[in-house]
Each structure stands twice: as structure tokens, then as C-alpha cells.
Amino acid sequence: MSTYLKKPSPYTTVSLIVLLPLTLILCFTFLLPLSAYFRNPLATAMATTTSACVGTTAGAVRAAPAAAAVDDVGDGVGSQRPAPAELMSVLVGVHTMPGKHSRRHLIRMAYALQQQTTPALRAAARVDVRFVLCSRPMPPEHRAFVALEARAYGDVLVLDCAENAEDGKTYTYFASLPAMLGSGSGSGGGGGRPYDYVMKVDDDTFLRLDALVETLRSAPREDMYCGVGLPFHDREFPPFMLGMGYLLSWDLVEWIATSDMVRREAKGVEDLTTGKWLNMGHKAKNRVNIFPRMYDYKSAKAEDFLENTIGVHQLKQDIRWAHTLEHFNVTRLEPSSKLHNF
């Protein structure tokens, strides 16, 4: 009489020895992530996409913790993997308004692509791009969409201020950073600084990050103020830098956060006011004037863009962004791509 309890053949034993470990590997590889996906599809998808597309790209867009809300979006700033101590670190704060969702997404893509496709930039510096908003006023629909961006990308910084360039937003931005980032935490900059430099830039300015970083490589990392100086003829020690985009070394950011004089002088035309703080406080003895490498948009003609451009300002219309991005090859598709037909 036949039975199913026969003694297993040597081939069956060998098969079990080979297949059992393989089965366990497949289980851990596919089934466990799949169960995590069913528990929280958005968080799992965002984490997977970030890992696969960003990799070790310094400062690129990343997924925020799933529990982040609009009131807590500052927690994600500067929290990428620690950079080597010798790697330069720059925080680029793009000052914008809550309702400009599409413009932020355009800027987000433009900077993320630069960092992903420029190995020399990744090797030279960690550049974190953050969008700086004020919480007042913020209608319910903007609050919801900003919270959605914060959860998806982790690059939105909401400050307790009024959304007005002359009502102290720039002061609040600089003054909030030491407490927000935990000055001395050693999260990237040399000497325990979260960043070597902090930049304020308008949302109608396009930066070529590799050109910016290359310029900063030879700049002082203490008591430093960098931008397009005005008046233009004062090349060595301009009294202030134009608001299209300027940088301060981290020690100056810490000084702004603790200075009673600066707090009293917080309001006013923001770029003039920033220069006034530094002049009144006898600060920023190192001033780096990048004129004329950051300039206003003129036209789509190639001759109206400088070869050594750091930034282009006055990109208030989408068509100006298109001209600028095309000129600097940011929109170039790979020749092998089969996903386009134009």
C-alpha cells in the first residue's frame, strides 16, 4: 500500500536546504515592505522614491516624516545625513509666499536636478534648499497645501511672522535659525556650525549652484557678507547687497539672533536693512562682491546671459524661467530617452 510518509530522497533534502534560505530572503525582501506599504502607502512610496532617485545627493529633496504638519516643518531643516567636516555647507532660503505652490515646485525641480546631475557640486558642498514662508496670514487652503508639501518634501520652513518683505521677515528668518537648527549640533558645517553660510534669495532668482559653491570655496567662512554690492562702483566694501540673493557666514547669523540692536531695527527695506545692521554693528569685515555675475533677466538672447553666471533675477513669469533654464541646459533630455518626441 502506498503512503505519503516515505523516507525523503537525497534530492528532496538538498532541495529543501537550497530553497528554504531563498524563501526566507524573498519574504524579507518583498512581503515585509509590502505590509509596510499597506499600512502607510504614501510614506512608504515617498521613502522608496527618495532613496532610489536621490541616493547620496547632498541637500536634495527628501521625504519628511509622515507625522510632520505645517507647524512642525522646521524640524526637517538640515537633518540630512551629516556631511564630512571638510565639506562646505550652505543653506539656501528661498523667500516666497504660501500661495505660490507651482512656483515652488518649479524651483524645487530645478535645484534638485542640478544636484543630481553635477558630481563636482556634490563632492564640493552640501547645499540645502528650503522655502521660507510666514504663517500670517495663511488662508485654510494655503495652509493645507503647504502642509502637504511639507510632508511630501520636507523643505518648507514656516516662520512666525507677517508675510511682508519690509515687516521683518528677513530678520525673523536669520534670527530663528540658530534655535531651529540647534547651533553647535555639528550637523554639517565646520567647528560645530549647522552651516558655513546661510543665503536669502528671492523666488524669482535662479541660482547656478555649482558656480555659487565654486565662488564660496575661496571665500572666508567667518564675518563674511556676499552678494551683489550697491553702489556698483564700491567693489571692495559695498554698504549693502541687493536682495535678489545674498549670503552671511554662520557667525553673523548667530549675532543677528542675539543682538538687541538688530531686533530694534528689524523692519524696513530688507536688503538695505540687513546692510545697516552689519554696518552699525561693525560686522562683515569680509565682503565678497559677485557683481556682475548675478543680474536681472534681459531677454532670451544668448548674449544676455553671462558665461560665468551665478544667478539670474526678475524671473517673475514662467516664460523667463523657461528661457533661463533652457540656456543653462537644465531642461536638456538625454539623447537615449524614449519618453519624448519633440
C-alpha positions as CSV (number, residue, x, y, z in Angstrom):
1,M,0.0,0.0,0.0
2,S,1.3,3.4,-1.0
3,T,1.9,6.0,1.6
4,Y,2.9,9.7,1.7
5,L,5.3,9.1,4.6
6,K,8.1,7.7,2.5
7,K,11.6,8.4,3.5
8,P,12.6,11.5,1.6
9,S,15.1,11.1,-1.2
10,P,18.5,12.7,-1.1
11,Y,17.4,15.1,-3.8
12,T,14.4,16.3,-1.7
13,T,16.7,17.0,1.2
14,V,19.1,19.0,-1.0
15,S,16.2,21.0,-2.5
16,L,14.9,21.9,1.0
17,I,18.4,23.1,2.1
18,V,18.7,25.3,-1.0
19,L,15.1,26.6,-1.2
20,L,14.5,27.4,2.4
21,P,17.0,30.2,2.8
22,L,15.9,31.6,-0.6
23,T,12.3,31.6,0.5
24,L,13.2,33.5,3.7
25,I,15.2,36.0,1.7
26,L,12.2,36.6,-0.7
27,C,9.9,37.0,2.3
28,F,12.0,39.7,3.9
29,T,12.7,41.4,0.6
30,F,9.1,41.7,-0.7
31,L,6.5,40.7,1.9
32,L,7.6,42.9,4.8
33,P,8.0,46.0,2.7
34,L,4.6,45.2,1.1
35,S,3.0,45.0,4.6
36,A,4.5,48.4,5.4
37,Y,3.1,49.8,2.2
38,F,-0.4,48.7,3.0
39,R,-0.1,50.3,6.5
40,N,1.0,53.6,5.0
41,P,1.2,53.7,1.2
42,L,2.3,57.4,0.9
43,A,5.1,57.3,3.4
44,T,6.5,54.0,2.0
45,A,6.3,55.3,-1.6
46,M,8.0,58.6,-0.7
47,A,10.8,56.9,1.2
48,T,11.4,54.4,-1.6
49,T,11.4,57.2,-4.3
50,T,13.7,59.4,-2.3
51,S,16.2,56.5,-1.7
52,A,16.2,55.4,-5.3
53,C,16.2,58.9,-7.0
54,V,18.2,61.0,-4.6
55,G,20.7,58.5,-3.2
56,T,23.5,60.4,-1.6
57,T,22.8,63.7,-3.4
58,A,23.6,66.3,-0.8
59,G,20.8,68.7,0.1
60,A,18.3,67.3,-2.5
61,V,14.6,67.0,-1.9
62,R,13.8,64.3,0.7
63,A,10.7,62.8,2.2
64,A,9.6,64.3,5.5
65,P,8.5,62.2,8.5
66,A,4.9,61.0,7.9
67,A,3.7,62.8,11.0
68,A,5.0,66.3,10.1
69,A,2.5,69.1,10.0
70,V,2.7,72.7,8.9
71,D,3.5,73.9,12.4
72,D,6.4,71.4,12.6
73,V,8.0,71.7,9.2
74,G,11.1,73.4,10.6
75,D,12.1,70.2,12.2
76,G,13.3,68.8,8.9
77,V,15.7,71.6,8.1
78,G,19.3,70.5,8.0
79,S,18.5,67.0,9.1
80,Q,20.0,65.1,6.2
81,R,22.9,62.7,6.8
82,P,25.8,64.5,8.5
83,A,28.4,65.8,5.9
84,P,32.1,65.3,6.3
85,A,33.6,68.0,8.4
86,E,35.7,69.4,5.5
87,L,32.6,69.6,3.2
88,M,31.3,73.2,2.8
89,S,27.6,73.6,3.8
90,V,25.2,76.2,2.5
91,L,21.5,76.8,3.5
92,V,19.6,78.5,0.6
93,G,16.4,80.0,1.9
94,V,14.1,80.9,-0.9
95,H,11.7,83.6,0.3
96,T,8.3,83.0,-1.1
97,M,4.6,83.2,-0.2
98,P,2.2,80.4,0.7
99,G,0.1,80.6,-2.4
100,K,2.9,80.1,-4.8
101,H,2.7,76.3,-5.0
102,S,3.5,75.9,-8.6
103,R,6.5,78.2,-8.5
104,R,7.9,76.3,-5.6
105,H,7.6,73.1,-7.4
106,L,9.4,74.5,-10.5
107,I,12.3,75.8,-8.3
108,R,12.4,72.5,-6.4
109,M,12.9,70.6,-9.6
110,A,15.4,73.0,-11.0
111,Y,17.7,72.8,-7.9
112,A,17.2,69.0,-7.3
113,L,18.2,68.3,-10.9
114,Q,21.4,70.4,-10.6
115,Q,22.5,68.5,-7.6
116,Q,21.7,65.1,-9.0
117,T,23.5,65.7,-12.3
118,T,26.6,67.6,-11.1
119,P,29.0,65.3,-9.4
120,A,31.5,68.1,-8.8
121,L,28.9,70.0,-6.9
122,R,28.1,67.0,-4.7
123,A,31.7,66.5,-4.0
124,A,32.4,70.1,-3.0
125,A,29.4,71.1,-0.8
126,R,26.2,70.2,0.9
127,V,23.6,72.7,-0.4
128,D,20.1,72.5,1.3
129,V,17.3,74.5,-0.4
130,R,14.4,75.5,1.8
131,F,11.3,77.6,1.1
132,V,10.7,80.3,3.7
133,L,7.1,81.3,4.4
134,C,5.4,83.4,7.1
135,S,2.5,81.9,9.0
136,R,0.4,85.2,8.9
137,P,-1.8,85.4,7.0
138,M,-2.4,81.9,5.7
139,P,-5.8,81.0,4.4
140,P,-7.1,77.5,5.1
141,E,-6.5,76.3,1.5
142,H,-2.9,77.5,1.5
143,R,-2.3,76.0,4.9
144,A,-3.5,72.6,3.7
145,F,-1.4,72.7,0.5
146,V,1.7,74.0,2.4
147,A,1.3,71.1,4.9
148,L,1.0,68.7,2.0
149,E,4.3,70.0,0.6
150,A,6.0,69.8,4.0
151,R,5.0,66.2,4.4
152,A,6.0,65.2,0.9
153,Y,9.3,67.1,0.5
154,G,10.4,68.3,4.0
155,D,11.8,71.5,2.5
156,V,9.3,74.1,3.8
157,L,10.2,76.4,6.6
158,V,7.2,78.3,8.2
159,L,8.1,81.2,10.4
160,D,6.1,83.1,13.0
161,C,6.0,86.4,11.1
162,A,3.8,88.5,8.8
163,E,4.2,87.9,5.1
164,N,5.7,91.2,4.1
165,A,9.2,91.7,2.9
166,E,9.5,95.0,4.8
167,D,7.9,93.9,8.0
168,G,10.7,91.9,9.5
169,K,10.5,88.6,7.6
170,T,14.2,88.6,6.7
171,Y,15.1,89.4,10.4
172,T,12.8,86.5,11.6
173,Y,14.5,84.1,9.1
174,F,18.0,84.8,10.2
175,A,17.2,85.2,13.9
176,S,15.2,81.9,14.1
177,L,17.8,79.6,12.5
178,P,20.2,79.1,15.5
179,A,17.4,77.8,17.7
180,M,15.7,76.0,14.9
181,L,18.8,74.2,13.7
182,G,20.5,73.7,17.1
183,S,23.6,75.8,16.7
184,G,26.6,73.8,17.7
185,S,25.0,70.5,16.8
186,G,27.7,69.6,14.4
187,S,25.3,68.7,11.6
188,G,27.4,69.6,8.7
189,G,29.5,72.8,9.0
190,G,33.0,73.1,10.3
191,G,33.5,73.9,14.0
192,G,30.1,72.6,15.0
193,R,28.1,75.0,12.8
194,P,25.0,73.6,11.2
195,Y,26.0,75.5,8.0
196,D,29.0,77.6,6.9
197,Y,26.8,80.0,5.0
198,V,23.1,81.0,5.1
199,M,21.6,82.6,2.0
200,K,18.5,84.6,1.5
201,V,17.3,84.5,-2.1
202,D,14.1,85.7,-3.9
203,D,11.8,83.2,-5.6
204,D,12.3,85.0,-8.9
205,T,16.0,84.3,-8.8
206,F,17.6,81.2,-10.4
207,L,20.9,80.1,-8.9
208,R,23.6,78.0,-10.6
209,L,24.6,76.1,-7.6
210,D,27.9,74.9,-8.9
211,A,29.0,78.4,-9.7
212,L,27.9,79.7,-6.3
213,V,29.8,76.9,-4.5
214,E,32.9,77.4,-6.6
215,T,32.9,81.1,-5.6
216,L,32.5,80.3,-1.9
217,R,35.4,77.8,-1.9
218,S,37.8,80.8,-1.7
219,A,35.7,83.0,0.5
220,P,36.2,83.5,4.2
221,R,33.9,81.4,6.5
222,E,33.8,84.0,9.3
223,D,32.4,87.5,9.3
224,M,31.5,87.2,5.6
225,Y,28.8,89.0,3.6
226,C,28.4,88.1,0.0
227,G,26.2,89.3,-2.8
228,V,25.8,91.9,-5.5
229,G,27.0,95.1,-3.8
230,L,25.4,98.5,-4.2
231,P,26.6,101.0,-5.3
232,F,28.2,99.1,-8.1
233,H,31.4,101.2,-8.1
234,D,32.2,100.3,-4.5
235,R,33.6,96.9,-5.4
236,E,35.7,96.3,-2.3
237,F,33.4,97.2,0.6
238,P,29.8,97.8,-0.6
239,P,27.4,99.1,2.2
240,F,24.8,96.5,1.4
241,M,24.0,93.6,-1.0
242,L,20.9,93.6,-3.3
243,G,18.0,91.5,-2.1
244,M,17.9,89.2,-5.1
245,G,20.3,87.0,-3.2
246,Y,23.0,87.3,-0.5
247,L,24.8,85.1,2.0
248,L,26.0,85.5,5.6
249,S,28.5,83.3,7.4
250,W,27.1,81.4,10.3
251,D,28.7,83.6,13.0
252,L,26.8,86.6,11.6
253,V,23.5,84.7,11.7
254,E,24.1,83.9,15.4
255,W,25.0,87.5,16.1
256,I,21.7,88.7,14.4
257,A,19.8,86.2,16.6
258,T,21.2,87.7,19.8
259,S,21.6,91.4,19.0
260,D,19.1,93.8,20.6
261,M,20.1,96.5,18.2
262,V,19.2,94.3,15.2
263,R,15.9,93.4,16.8
264,R,15.0,97.1,17.2
265,E,15.9,97.7,13.6
266,A,14.2,94.6,12.2
267,K,11.7,96.4,9.9
268,G,12.5,98.3,6.7
269,V,13.5,97.6,3.1
270,E,15.1,94.2,3.7
271,D,18.3,94.4,1.8
272,L,19.1,97.9,2.9
273,T,18.2,97.0,6.5
274,T,20.5,93.9,6.5
275,G,23.4,96.1,5.4
276,K,22.5,98.6,8.1
277,W,22.7,96.0,10.8
278,L,26.1,94.9,9.8
279,N,27.4,98.4,9.4
280,M,26.0,99.6,12.7
281,G,27.4,96.5,14.5
282,H,30.9,96.9,12.7
283,K,30.4,93.4,11.3
284,A,31.1,91.7,8.0
285,K,34.6,92.9,7.5
286,N,34.9,90.3,4.8
287,R,32.6,91.4,1.9
288,V,32.5,89.4,-1.3
289,N,31.0,91.3,-4.2
290,I,29.8,89.0,-7.0
291,F,28.7,91.8,-9.4
292,P,28.1,91.4,-12.3
293,R,27.6,87.6,-12.0
294,M,24.2,87.9,-10.6
295,Y,21.9,90.1,-12.6
296,D,18.4,90.9,-13.9
297,Y,17.0,89.0,-16.8
298,K,17.2,90.9,-20.0
299,S,15.9,88.7,-22.8
300,A,16.1,85.1,-24.2
301,K,19.1,86.0,-26.4
302,A,22.2,84.0,-25.6
303,E,24.3,87.2,-25.4
304,D,22.2,88.4,-22.5
305,F,23.4,85.6,-20.2
306,L,26.9,85.7,-18.9
307,E,29.1,82.6,-19.2
308,N,30.1,82.7,-15.5
309,T,26.6,83.5,-14.2
310,I,25.8,82.7,-10.6
311,G,22.2,84.0,-10.6
312,V,19.5,85.5,-12.8
313,H,16.9,87.7,-11.2
314,Q,13.5,89.1,-12.2
315,L,12.1,85.7,-13.4
316,K,8.6,86.7,-12.5
317,Q,6.9,85.0,-15.5
318,D,7.2,81.3,-16.4
319,I,8.5,82.1,-19.8
320,R,11.5,83.8,-18.3
321,W,12.2,80.7,-16.2
322,A,11.9,78.6,-19.4
323,H,14.4,80.8,-21.3
324,T,16.9,80.8,-18.4
325,L,16.6,77.0,-17.7
326,E,17.0,76.2,-21.4
327,H,20.0,78.5,-21.8
328,F,21.8,76.7,-19.0
329,N,20.8,73.3,-20.2
330,V,18.8,72.4,-17.1
331,T,16.0,71.1,-19.3
332,R,18.1,69.0,-21.6
333,L,16.9,65.5,-22.1
334,E,19.2,62.6,-22.5
335,P,19.6,61.6,-26.2
336,S,18.8,58.0,-25.4
337,S,15.4,58.9,-23.7
338,K,12.4,57.3,-25.4
339,L,10.0,59.2,-23.3
340,H,9.8,62.3,-25.5
341,N,9.0,63.1,-29.1
342,F,9.9,66.8,-29.6
